[in-house]
Amino acid sequence: MARALWKGFLTFGVVTLPVILYTAVSSAERVSFSIINRRTGNKVRREYVDSGSGEPVERDAQVKGYEFEKDQHIIIEPDEIAAVAPESDKTMRISDYIPNSEIDTVFLDKPYYLIPDKAGEEAFVLLRDAMVRSGVAAIARAVLFRRLRTLLIRPHGNGLIASTMNFDYEVRSAEEAFEQAPKVHIEGEMLELAKHIIATKKGSFDPKTFEDRYDRALMELVQAKAEGKTITPPKAAKVEQAGSLLEALRESAGVTGKRRPKTAARSRSTGAAKAGRKTGTGERRKAG
């Protein structure tokens, strides 16, 4: 297990238990590059320069500032920032429980593993199992990384996942984003074909199949260059566009001409039509 990111207490009701927070996602395994001086082969060191004089600014002369007008800044000292930072009592307090169906995942930020520290196992398991049986997640608040953060806590295997949440002002309005979305109603063969394609591609959630092809290609490139191999850029693949959406759907579903995929809905409608024809024939004979 990686180094603990945070240690503190989780409270629900009047119950308090010690917990540990570990990071659940890491990009440490990704291929990373250094910036190199092409002429010397040495690493390039990043430094801050004065935008007016162009001269380098030493670390002890660097201070944060807020631009309130064009090129006009208010300087904020480190001790002033520390003074307004919320005090932390190392406590994660659960305030509400919400149904899993009401979780809007667009507000989720980063996930963390939450596990019990010593002497907190019984209360931890009690909370986890009660949440599983109730079908709920918990809303909690704690000071993490110098900010008071809202977290969504959900059961996950033998532990809990605590995800920091984006603030409301950080999330763009879905209504505005989808304002230009087309309002089209589609029925008939195209919808049946689309449903057929989805049905033939149904699977299960398996993250092991999610391949980072770009990262793998970068590593292969590095290895090839280290071995002195000549790198030949691959040719761009040709993509042939179907004549129409309907043709593309038929091709994707393996259907030619105007034959539709046999679906339960169509079978039922066909059966009903046949039954109707039989009934109609019987009535005509009786009438005659």
N, C-alpha and C positions, 0 to 999 in steps of 0.2 A: 504494500500500500504506500502511496506517495505521502510526502510530509503533510501533516495536518495544516489546513489553511486557517482554521478558526476553532477555538475551543470556548465553550460557554454553557449556557443552560437553556433548555426548552421548557416553556410552561404552558399548560392547558388546564383551565380552571385554577385550582389551588395546588395542582401537582407540578413539581419542578424536578427535572432530571438532567444530569450532565450529558452533553452531546459533543460530537466532533464533526466538523465540516471538512470534506475533502473535495478537491476539484474533480469534476466528472469528465471534462473535456480538455485535451491538451493538443497543441499544435507542434510540440517539440520534435515529433518524428518527421515532420515535413522537411523537404529539401530547402535549405536556406543558402543564400549567397552573400558574400562580402562585396563591398565596392572597392575596386582595384584601379590603381593608376596604370593605364595601358602601357605607358612608356617605361615605368620603373618596375612594375610588378608588385609594388607595395600597396598595403591597405590604405584607403583614404580615410582620414579622420574628420568627422563632422565637427564644425564649430559655428558659433553664432557670430554674425557680423553686424555692425551698426548700419542701419538702412540709409543713413545720411552720409557718413564718412567712409563707409565700406571697411572700417578697421575692425579687427577681431575684438570681441567683448569678453573679458575674463569672467570666470564663474562667479566670483564674489561681487561683480557689478551687475549681474543679471537678476532682475526682479519681475514679478508678474504685474501686468497692467491691464486695465479695461478701457477699450476705445469707446468713449461716449459721443465723440464727434470725429469727423474726418481728421486723422493724424493728431487727435487730442486724447490723451490717456490719463486715467487716474491710477496712480501707483498703489498697489496693495502689498503690504509687508507680510512676510511669512507668519509673524506672531499674530497679525490681525486675522489672517485666514484661520489659524488654529483656534482663535478665540470664538469664532462663530461655528466651528465644527461641532456637531452634536456629541454629547458625552456618551460613552458606551459603558453599560453595566454588564456587558457580556451575556445578555439575555435575549432570547428569541421568543416573543410572546404571541401565542395564537389568539386571534380575536374573533374569527368567524370560520364556519365550515360551509362550503358551497358544493352543490351537486356536480359530479364530474361532467355531466352533459352541458353545464353552463360555462365551462372553461373556454375562454377565447385565447387560443394559442398565440395570436399575434402579439400579445402582451408579454410572453415569456422571453426572458433574456438568456441567462447562462444557468446551466444545471450544476448542482453540487450534490455529492453523496452525504447524507446525514445519518450517522450511526451513533449508538449509545456509548458513552464513556463508562468506566467502571461504576458499579452501584446503580446504574440507571437502566439496566436491561429489562427488568420486569415491567416498569412503567412504559418503556419504549415499545415493547411488544404489545402491551395493552392498547396503546394509542394506535399503533399501526393496524392491528387486527380489527379494532372498532371502526376505523376509517374504511377498511376494505369492505366490511359487512354493511356499512352505511352507504357505500358508494359515493363518498365525498372526498374533497381535498380541503386543506386548511390554509387560511390566510394568516400570515404571521409578519411581524415587524421586528427588525433588529438593526443595530448600527454595524454596518459592514463597509470596510474600505472608506471610512470617514464620512459615510452618508447613511441617513436613516433609510433603509430599504424595505420594500414590501416583498415578501416571498410567498410562493405557492408551494405548499408541501403536499406530496402525494406518495402513497405506498408504492414501493418498487422492490419486488423480490422480498428478501429478508430485511430490507431497510426502508429508508425514505429518500425521496428526491426533493431537494429544496431548490427551486428555481427563482433567481432574482427576476423581478418584473420591471418592464419598461414603464416609465411614468406616463400618465395620460397625455401630457403635452408632447411626448416624444413619438407617439403613434399617430400617423396620418389618418385622417378620416377615410373610412372605407367608402362612404357615400360619395365623397369627392373623387376618390381614385377610380370608382366604377361608374362615374357619372356618364361617361361616354360609351359604356358597355352596350352592345346591341341588344335590343328587346325584340327577339325573334322567337316565334313559336314553331317548333319543328315536330312533325308527326310522320307516320307512314314508314316507307321503306328505309329512309335514311336513319331514322331513330332505331328501327329494328336492327339494321346492320351495325350501328354503333354499339348497341347492347350486346350483340353477338360477339363483336371483337373483344369487348370488355370481359365477357364470360369466358372466352377461350384463353385469356391472359391472366386469369385470377391466380393469385399466389399467396404466400404468407410473408410477413415482415421478417426479413433476415438481413441485418446490417452487414454481415460478413460478405454479402454479395455486392455491396456498394463499393465499387472500385474507383480509387483516385487515379485515373489514367494519366492525368497531366503530371502528377507527382512522380509516377512510375516512369513516364517518358523522360522527365528531367534527370532522374537517376541514371537511366540508360544512356542519356546524352553525356553525363559526367563521366561514366565509366568508359564510354567509347573514346572520348577525348583524352582520358588518362592513358588509354592504350594506344593512342596515336592513330586511331582509325579516321578515315575521311567521312565526314557527315554529309549525307545527301538528303536534302529536304524532300519529304514525300509529295507526290502529286496530289492535288486536290481531287477528291472524289466527285464524280459527276452525279448530280441529283436530277432525276427525271420527274418532271411534274405531270400529274395526271390531268386529263382534260377538264374534269369537273370534280366537285366534292363527292358526288354520287359514284362516279367511276372509281375514285380513290378508295371509297368505303367498300365497294364491291371487290376491288383487288385485294384490299387488306383482309377481307373476310373470306377470300377464296371463292367468291361467287362470280360467275360470268353471265353475260346477258342480263336479263331482268329477273332471274330466279332469286328468290329471297331465302335467307337462312331459315331453316325450320325451327320455330320457337314455340314455346308452350302457349303463348298468347295467340299465335296464328293457328295452332292446332285446335285450340278451343273454338276460335271463330269459324274455322272450316267445319268442325263438327256440328256447330250450331246451324250453319248454313245448310248442311246436308239434312239435318233433322227437320229444318223448315221446309225443304223441298219435298221430303216424304210426307209431311203433314199436309202440305198444300195439295199434293197429288191425291191423297186420300179424300180430302174434302171435295175436290172436283169430281171424283168418281161417284161420291155419295150424292152430290148435287144432281149428277146426270141421271 
